[in-house]
Amino acid sequence: MKFTATLSLLFATPSLIDAFIQNSPMKTSMGAFSTMPGGPEYRDSASLQSPDVIVQGGSLKTWAFSSPAVERVQVVLKTEGRPLDADVELWAGPDNTPHKMRVYVENGATRPFNAVMETPRGPNTVAVRNIGQLEFPMAAQIEAVSAAGPLGDMQKIEHGPMTIQGGALRTYPFDPNVDSVQVLLKTDGRPLNARLELLQGPNNNKQVIELYTEDGLDRPFYAIIETPGSGNVVRIVNTATVEFPLTCSVGAYSISDKNSFDEMQPVISGYGAENRNGGSDRDMFR
């Protein structure tokens, strides 16, 4: 019976083979890929098919991808509003960690961590360690995504590619109507060491990512950073020496049409509060 089915598959037409691949369990388990124009297939946390895995403080969870066909993985880390402090590593064989990140987020619900990691030449394993206290659990979603297309929507990236020399930094301010920002860091094949910060006010870090990749061309870094409110500035520091420059591309990912203050805006002298209710500034002092 099995021999007959295998023999019929060998002499099948290309259309039948394509239909078999489309209905195979491997295809359906990884989900339907919808690569966005000019960039990778990217989904938010709600549309991912993988379930939320709770990682308690001080514990470690791993996701193994044994198939060499998995060349790109999306990592989403979030909380219920508490701080997030985690280590994310890519294991490619014994004692081989070609990509690792240290992630801190002040509010894991408002600004979840969302990044795409390259996983060429499998098998690979993604390890997530919650280095926070026991009172600060987090939820992790790891899912294989399509590797078709380059990293980043180049049509939306405004700033870049720009070279950042070793020890130098660049800042990118964004308007209040920018809801999220995309960041792409890579090199010409040299190691990549960088620190990415999201600031909202003087020295007020809302999100910090310290990353290392052994090959910035083979394993670049791509992330979507949520930027609610006003006064958001993305700062990128090349923490390597002058012999290891990196190339940075930063741009708005999603833009809203809000023209008034929202709940994330600071209230200064009652101006923001009165404008939310539609009143004038003079009415507050009457």
Disulfide bonds with the S-S distance in Angstrom:
none
